[in-house]
Amino acid sequence: MKNFLLVGAGFSNAVIARELAEQGYQVTVIDQRNHVAGNCHSERDQETNVMVHIYGPHIFHTDNERVWNYVNQFGEWKPFVNRVKTISQGAVYSLPINLHTINQFFGKTCSPKEAKALIESQADLSIQEPQTFEEQAMRFVGKDLYKAFFYGYTKKQWGVEPKELPASILKRLPVRFNYDDNYFAHKFQGMPKDGYTEIVANILKHENITVKLNTPFSESMKTEFDHIFWSGPLDAYFGFELGRLGYRTLDFEAFRDEGDFQGNAVINYGDEEVPYTRISEHKHFAPWEQHEKTICYREFSRLCEENDIPYYPIRLVKDKDLLKKYVEKANKETQVTFVGRLGTYRYLDMDVTIKEALEAADKIKETLANNGTLTPFYVDMDV
C-alpha cells in the first residue's frame, strides 16, 4: 500500500488526504505553520472574542452542489451575504455597481432601462476587443465610474497601472440594473459557524491521517514516501532555481474599538491617495454573534518578498514565461503532484480549490486502483 506525503494543510491537501484515507491509504500531512487551513485560518481574538480571518476575509460562495454538500459534512454553516461598500471622493457607495450606485453617483432617479442607457452613453464603444484591465472597464462602464471605483483600488492592489494588467482580471465585471447589492451571485453562500480552521481540522480527522504542524518540508522526505502532493509554491519545490514567480502579499494593521466601527464587514477605499485598499470588521462576518468590542484590519497590498506570505499570483508576461519553464520542469517529475493555488500558480476561490481537489482525488483513486502512474498536474496548465 502506497504511503503519501501532503505538503501544506490547506483545503486542497485536506480534501485529497481525506479521500485517500477513506480508501485505506496512510497519509501524512505537514505544514510549516502552527495551524491547519492555510490562508483560510481563523481564530478568536483574545481581547474581543471575535472570530478573525487571520489572513484576510474569506467568504464562501459557490454554485457547485457537490462542493457545498462536501463542506457541510464537516461543520455547521450559517447564511452570510457579503454586502461590500466603497468610499470614493468622500461618498459611500454599494458594490458591485448596481442601480443604487448608478443613481447615487450620477445624482439621478433612473429606472433600470434608463440606467442601462446612461451606462451605455458613458461606455467607450470604440474599444471592440478590450486587451487591458483599463480598456475592459472603459468599454463597460466608462471613464467616470472606472476612475471612482476601479482605478485607484486596482493600482494599490496590484502595484501597477491598470493599463498594464490583462483584461481577464476584470472579465466578469458585474453591473446590475436593479437594487441587488449581494456582492456574489452564487446559489450557496455562507460562513462556517466555528471558523474555517475547524472545518479543515474536521476534514483531516481520520485514523489514516497523521498531521504534523511546525514541520517544514525537507529533501530527505522524498525518500520516505512513495508520492508527494505539493500545495506550496511551485517554484519553491525546485528551490527557486529558475527565479521567483511574482506574487502580491498583504499587510494587515489591526485596531480595536468599542461597539461598531464601520457598520459593515468590508469597506473598500477607491481613492489612490488612501494607502490601504480596504478595512474589514470581522464581527460582521458572524452576524449571529454579539460582541461589545470590535476588531478591524486595514489591508495594504505590496510586492511579495522572500520571507512574505504569497497571496495573489501576478501572472504578467515575465511571470508567465517563468511559469512555463517551471511547468516544463514539473512535467518531468514522477514522484510529485502539484495542487491548489500556489502549486498551480493561479488565483482560486475556496470553492474552486475544493472542486479541483475533489476532481483530482477522483482521478487519483482511479489511477491507484488500476496501478497507474500519478501525474504532476490534474488541471490544465497551458500558460
Salt bridges, closest charged atoms under 4 A:
GLU19 OE1 - LYS365 NZ 2.79
GLU22 OE2 - ARG18 NE 2.83
GLU43 OE1 - HIS41 NE2 2.75
ASP45 OD1 - ARG256 NH2 2.71
GLU47 OE1 - ARG256 NE 3.68
GLU65 OE1 - LYS187 NZ 3.97
GLU76 OE2 - LYS78 NZ 3.91
GLU161 OE2 - LYS155 NZ 2.88
ASP180 OD2 - ARG176 NH1 3.75
ASP181 OD1 - ARG83 NH1 2.53
ASP181 OD2 - LYS85 NZ 3.44
ASP194 OD1 - LYS193 NZ 3.99
GLU219 OE1 - LYS222 NZ 3.12
GLU241 OE2 - LYS329 NZ 2.83
ASP251 OD2 - ARG302 NE 2.57
GLU253 OE2 - ARG298 NH1 2.84
ASP260 OD1 - HIS284 NE2 2.86
GLU272 OE2 - LYS155 NZ 2.82
GLU281 OE1 - HIS284 NE2 3.40
GLU289 OE2 - ARG44 NH2 2.69
GLU289 OE1 - HIS291 NE2 2.74
GLU299 OE1 - ARG278 NE 2.94
GLU306 OE2 - ARG244 NH2 3.86
ASP308 OD2 - ARG302 NH1 2.78
GLU356 OE1 - ARG346 NH2 2.56
GLU359 OE1 - LYS355 NZ 3.39
ASP362 OD2 - ARG66 NH1 2.98
